[in-house]
């Protein structure tokens, strides 16, 4: 049985005060949620605030990026050890926005995953195809390539400490959601890809869906057998919406 994980990806949004009220709102509304795991992946500069607010509570803290290197002359970067010190449990790696706008390749993403795992935190590996790739019939090849690159670089055992997020690029921030059947098909494909190397790890690995997940579609997505949670962008910025999705995760168990 895989515990659902509902993780908010705030991206580059918020102010100190809005971050504080959002976390307070999520804390207040989540007391009845015990079966689903909840996480908020906040911008680096809000980590200390979030760590303080979440201290002693069950909501996990996450970051959205990490440096490939452990320490040293890498101006502007943040190490896995620093994130770990600030109480992060999760680190999003290889989000399509980072792949597209910051040139992150599969090789870079693999190094980030290894860094995160080396500190005991859990990376959330994002994969997903563009609309063009889907329309040209390359969806499976793209996803397989993204997964296989990590297996080749870090070994299949590394998937023992990873969550995967399937985020079709065409569904991110567009209001267009993959249908539950479309998402399930890709999630099952990802699980089979991992299972070809290690069936036990494939059975355990959590595969989250991300891309315009919202209160109105969360329950039907989370009801699918291979959808083990959500990585939520826009809807995670409104406590009430995020909590409704968390509640859907709770009910899906
Ligand atoms: P939206 O939920 O805003 O579509 O973003 C999804 C996402 O990119 C989460 O990482």
Boltz pocket constraint, residues with backbone or C-beta under 6 A from the ligand:
constraints:
  - pocket:
      binder: B
      contacts: [[A, 9], [A, 95], [A, 167], [A, 171], [A, 172], [A, 173], [A, 174], [A, 175], [A, 210], [A, 211], [A, 212], [A, 213], [A, 231], [A, 232], [A, 233], [A, 234], [A, 235]]
      max_distance: 6.0
